[in-house]
């Protein structure tokens, strides 16, 4: 999938279930991708009430708790800043 503009990220969010895995115990969809700035990984989560959150973990760090996004634009901006890693995570495996 191409990510050339923020609208492309909106399409990923609109079709999140196509890219994400289901966590039955947490009752949420999640997508893991690289945290290139800190050398670890991000987990983006989507709950049934359509809230998104993110949590980071790496060899030298663990975020204390997941951070919830208040607005859709905040999720889009976060993913735009991490678009290279996001693109790799949603790339179809063929």
C-alpha positions as CSV (number, residue, x, y, z in Angstrom):
1,X,0.0,0.0,0.0
2,X,1.2,3.5,-0.8
3,X,1.4,6.1,1.9
4,X,1.9,9.3,0.0
5,X,-0.6,11.5,1.9
6,X,-2.4,11.6,5.2
7,X,-5.6,10.5,3.5
8,X,-3.8,7.1,2.8
9,X,-3.4,6.7,6.5
10,X,-7.1,7.5,7.0
11,X,-7.9,4.6,4.6
12,X,-5.7,2.3,6.8
13,X,-7.6,3.3,9.9
14,X,-10.9,2.9,8.1
15,X,-9.9,-0.7,7.1
16,X,-7.9,-1.5,10.3
17,X,-9.3,-5.0,10.6
18,X,-7.8,-5.9,7.2
19,X,-4.3,-5.2,8.6
20,X,-4.6,-5.9,12.3
21,X,-4.7,-9.1,14.4
22,X,-7.4,-9.8,17.0
23,X,-6.6,-9.9,20.7
24,X,-9.5,-11.9,22.2
25,X,-8.4,-11.4,25.8
26,X,-8.1,-7.6,25.4
27,X,-11.0,-7.5,23.0
28,X,-9.1,-5.2,20.5
29,X,-7.4,-5.2,17.2
30,X,-3.7,-4.5,17.1
31,X,-0.9,-3.8,14.7
32,X,2.8,-4.0,15.5
33,X,5.4,-2.0,13.6
34,X,8.9,-0.7,14.2
35,X,9.7,2.3,16.4
36,X,12.6,3.5,14.3
37,X,13.3,6.5,16.6
38,X,13.8,4.4,19.8
39,X,14.8,1.1,18.3
40,X,11.9,-1.0,19.4
41,X,8.3,-1.5,18.3
42,X,5.0,0.2,18.5
43,X,1.7,-1.6,19.1
44,X,-1.3,0.4,17.7
45,X,-4.6,-0.8,19.2
46,X,-8.2,-0.2,18.2
47,X,-11.0,-1.0,20.6
48,X,-14.6,-1.7,19.8
49,X,-15.7,1.8,20.7
50,X,-13.3,2.9,17.9
51,X,-10.7,4.4,20.2
52,X,-7.1,4.1,19.2
53,X,-4.1,3.8,21.5
54,X,-0.4,3.1,21.2
55,X,2.2,1.4,23.4
56,X,6.0,1.2,22.8
57,X,8.5,-1.3,23.9
58,X,12.2,-1.9,23.1
59,X,15.3,-3.4,24.5
60,X,16.1,-0.4,26.6
61,X,12.6,1.0,27.3
62,X,9.0,0.1,28.0
63,X,6.2,2.7,28.0
64,X,4.6,2.7,31.4
65,X,1.1,2.4,29.9
66,X,-0.7,2.7,26.5
67,X,-1.5,6.2,25.4
68,X,-5.0,6.9,24.0
69,X,-5.5,9.4,21.2
70,X,-8.2,11.9,21.8
71,X,-8.9,12.7,18.2
72,X,-8.6,10.9,14.9
73,X,-6.2,13.6,13.6
74,X,-3.8,12.8,16.4
75,X,-3.7,9.1,15.3
76,X,-3.1,10.2,11.7
77,X,-0.3,12.6,12.7
78,X,1.4,9.9,14.8
79,X,1.2,7.4,12.0
80,X,2.4,10.0,9.4
81,X,5.5,10.5,11.5
82,X,6.0,6.7,11.5
83,X,4.8,6.1,7.9
84,X,7.9,4.1,6.7
85,X,7.4,1.6,9.5
86,X,3.6,1.6,9.0
87,X,4.0,1.0,5.3
88,X,6.3,-2.1,6.0
89,X,3.7,-3.4,8.5
90,X,0.7,-3.2,6.2
91,X,2.6,-4.4,3.1
92,X,0.9,-7.4,1.6
93,X,2.8,-10.7,1.9
94,X,2.9,-12.4,-1.5
